[in-house]
Amino acid sequence: MASVPNHRIAVYTGVFDPVHLGHLDIIRRGSRIFDRLVVGVGINPEKAPFFTLDERVQLVRQVAADIVNVDVQPFDDLAVRFVRSVGARVMLRGLRTLSDMEYEFSMSLTNLALDPEIETVFLMAKEEYSHISSTLIRQIAAFHGPLDKFVTPVVKAAMLARMKERPYAAGS
């Protein structure tokens, strides 16, 4: 059982398949706002993953290794339960587009209904990251397109290695 929930701890959940520069920007900015930021790497039961859960956790850990107050953990439950389990009361979310806002608004209201003590804080994506999505990055990788503008070198290397193993593994 987690300790008393703390407003100075935030949790940023996502699938991160793969983690990209937009995610990393939200992680960096969130780490400056909160004393501790837990990045929860989860699953989407509706999609076939490009990387396994363990691989995604390791990639996020590698790209965020220089941020001292960031902890990366896997989870396979409702996000609000995960937030509670780490002793947090704040969920951090990134917003890129108007369609993100509609989705995130619905999700934040659902999370509030599930646990009224957990608040959601939104950070707007910087303009240079507002078009980036993991889905588009997987599609670019599937067609051997340039990845440098979207992911770190470590993620690019992992994606290229995966494409050699499974040339048409762009995911869902």
GIWO-V721124 format. One record per residue. N is the residue number from 1. RES is the residue in one small letter. SS is DSSP state (2 for helix, 1 for strand, 0 for the rest). PSI is psi in degrees with one decimal (* if undefined). Layout:
# GIWO-V721124
n:N res:RES ss:SS psi:PSI
n:N res:RES ss:SS psi:PSI
This chain:
# GIWO-V721124
n:1 res:m ss:0 psi:135.6
n:2 res:a ss:0 psi:161.4
n:3 res:s ss:0 psi:-174.6
n:4 res:v ss:0 psi:130.4
n:5 res:p ss:0 psi:143.6
n:6 res:n ss:1 psi:130.1
n:7 res:h ss:1 psi:-14.1
n:8 res:r ss:1 psi:0.2
n:9 res:i ss:1 psi:130.3
n:10 res:a ss:1 psi:156.6
n:11 res:v ss:1 psi:127.7
n:12 res:y ss:1 psi:107.4
n:13 res:t ss:1 psi:152.8
n:14 res:g ss:1 psi:174.8
n:15 res:v ss:0 psi:-35.3
n:16 res:f ss:0 psi:55.8
n:17 res:d ss:0 psi:73.0
n:18 res:p ss:0 psi:167.7
n:19 res:v ss:0 psi:133.4
n:20 res:h ss:0 psi:179.9
n:21 res:l ss:2 psi:-30.2
n:22 res:g ss:2 psi:-43.8
n:23 res:h ss:2 psi:-46.9
n:24 res:l ss:2 psi:-36.0
n:25 res:d ss:2 psi:-43.6
n:26 res:i ss:2 psi:-40.5
n:27 res:i ss:2 psi:-48.4
n:28 res:r ss:2 psi:-47.2
n:29 res:r ss:2 psi:-41.0
n:30 res:g ss:2 psi:-35.3
n:31 res:s ss:2 psi:-21.9
n:32 res:r ss:2 psi:-19.7
n:33 res:i ss:2 psi:-38.0
n:34 res:f ss:0 psi:152.3
n:35 res:d ss:0 psi:-36.9
n:36 res:r ss:1 psi:135.1
n:37 res:l ss:1 psi:120.0
n:38 res:v ss:1 psi:123.3
n:39 res:v ss:1 psi:115.0
n:40 res:g ss:1 psi:113.9
n:41 res:v ss:1 psi:114.1
n:42 res:g ss:0 psi:-168.5
n:43 res:i ss:0 psi:154.3
n:44 res:n ss:0 psi:107.4
n:45 res:p ss:0 psi:-11.4
n:46 res:e ss:0 psi:-3.8
n:47 res:k ss:0 psi:147.2
n:48 res:a ss:0 psi:122.5
n:49 res:p ss:0 psi:148.4
n:50 res:f ss:0 psi:-45.1
n:51 res:f ss:0 psi:149.8
n:52 res:t ss:0 psi:166.1
n:53 res:l ss:2 psi:-46.2
n:54 res:d ss:2 psi:-40.4
n:55 res:e ss:2 psi:-41.7
n:56 res:r ss:2 psi:-41.9
n:57 res:v ss:2 psi:-46.4
n:58 res:q ss:2 psi:-40.0
n:59 res:l ss:2 psi:-43.1
n:60 res:v ss:2 psi:-41.5
n:61 res:r ss:2 psi:-40.6
n:62 res:q ss:2 psi:-44.3
n:63 res:v ss:2 psi:-21.9
n:64 res:a ss:0 psi:12.5
n:65 res:a ss:0 psi:-27.7
n:66 res:d ss:0 psi:-0.9
n:67 res:i ss:0 psi:105.6
n:68 res:v ss:0 psi:-29.2
n:69 res:n ss:0 psi:19.7
n:70 res:v ss:1 psi:132.1
n:71 res:d ss:1 psi:135.5
n:72 res:v ss:1 psi:127.3
n:73 res:q ss:1 psi:144.2
n:74 res:p ss:1 psi:155.8
n:75 res:f ss:0 psi:152.6
n:76 res:d ss:0 psi:43.1
n:77 res:d ss:0 psi:-175.2
n:78 res:l ss:0 psi:142.3
n:79 res:a ss:2 psi:-40.2
n:80 res:v ss:2 psi:-33.2
n:81 res:r ss:2 psi:-39.5
n:82 res:f ss:2 psi:-43.8
n:83 res:v ss:2 psi:-47.7
n:84 res:r ss:2 psi:-42.2
n:85 res:s ss:2 psi:-24.9
n:86 res:v ss:0 psi:5.3
n:87 res:g ss:0 psi:21.7
n:88 res:a ss:1 psi:165.6
n:89 res:r ss:1 psi:3.7
n:90 res:v ss:1 psi:131.6
n:91 res:m ss:1 psi:130.2
n:92 res:l ss:1 psi:133.5
n:93 res:r ss:1 psi:148.1
n:94 res:g ss:1 psi:144.5
n:95 res:l ss:1 psi:128.7
n:96 res:r ss:0 psi:-48.5
n:97 res:t ss:0 psi:174.5
n:98 res:l ss:2 psi:-38.1
n:99 res:s ss:2 psi:-36.2
n:100 res:d ss:2 psi:-41.8
n:101 res:m ss:2 psi:-42.7
n:102 res:e ss:2 psi:-46.8
n:103 res:y ss:2 psi:-49.1
n:104 res:e ss:2 psi:-35.0
n:105 res:f ss:2 psi:-46.4
n:106 res:s ss:2 psi:-43.3
n:107 res:m ss:2 psi:-40.7
n:108 res:s ss:2 psi:-35.9
n:109 res:l ss:2 psi:-38.9
n:110 res:t ss:2 psi:-45.5
n:111 res:n ss:2 psi:-38.4
n:112 res:l ss:2 psi:-36.9
n:113 res:a ss:2 psi:-37.1
n:114 res:l ss:2 psi:-36.4
n:115 res:d ss:0 psi:95.0
n:116 res:p ss:0 psi:-9.1
n:117 res:e ss:0 psi:-4.0
n:118 res:i ss:0 psi:123.3
n:119 res:e ss:1 psi:152.7
n:120 res:t ss:1 psi:131.7
n:121 res:v ss:1 psi:131.6
n:122 res:f ss:1 psi:139.7
n:123 res:l ss:1 psi:131.0
n:124 res:m ss:1 psi:138.9
n:125 res:a ss:0 psi:144.3
n:126 res:k ss:0 psi:151.9
n:127 res:e ss:2 psi:-41.0
n:128 res:e ss:2 psi:-12.7
n:129 res:y ss:2 psi:-1.0
n:130 res:s ss:0 psi:-17.2
n:131 res:h ss:0 psi:-7.0
n:132 res:i ss:0 psi:132.4
n:133 res:s ss:0 psi:152.0
n:134 res:s ss:2 psi:-36.6
n:135 res:t ss:2 psi:-48.1
n:136 res:l ss:2 psi:-38.3
n:137 res:i ss:2 psi:-40.8
n:138 res:r ss:2 psi:-38.2
n:139 res:q ss:2 psi:-41.5
n:140 res:i ss:2 psi:-44.3
n:141 res:a ss:2 psi:-40.3
n:142 res:a ss:2 psi:-30.0
n:143 res:f ss:0 psi:19.5
n:144 res:h ss:0 psi:37.4
n:145 res:g ss:0 psi:170.8
n:146 res:p ss:0 psi:132.7
n:147 res:l ss:0 psi:-11.5
n:148 res:d ss:0 psi:-30.8
n:149 res:k ss:0 psi:-5.8
n:150 res:f ss:0 psi:-28.5
n:151 res:v ss:0 psi:162.8
n:152 res:t ss:0 psi:163.1
n:153 res:p ss:2 psi:-37.4
n:154 res:v ss:2 psi:-38.8
n:155 res:v ss:2 psi:-41.1
n:156 res:k ss:2 psi:-46.7
n:157 res:a ss:2 psi:-42.2
n:158 res:a ss:2 psi:-38.7
n:159 res:m ss:2 psi:-43.5
n:160 res:l ss:2 psi:-39.6
n:161 res:a ss:2 psi:-42.4
n:162 res:r ss:2 psi:-38.3
n:163 res:m ss:2 psi:-30.7
n:164 res:k ss:2 psi:-36.6
n:165 res:e ss:2 psi:-43.3
n:166 res:r ss:0 psi:85.8
n:167 res:p ss:0 psi:-26.4
n:168 res:y ss:0 psi:31.5
n:169 res:a ss:0 psi:54.9
n:170 res:a ss:0 psi:-7.9
n:171 res:g ss:0 psi:-173.8
n:172 res:s ss:0 psi:*
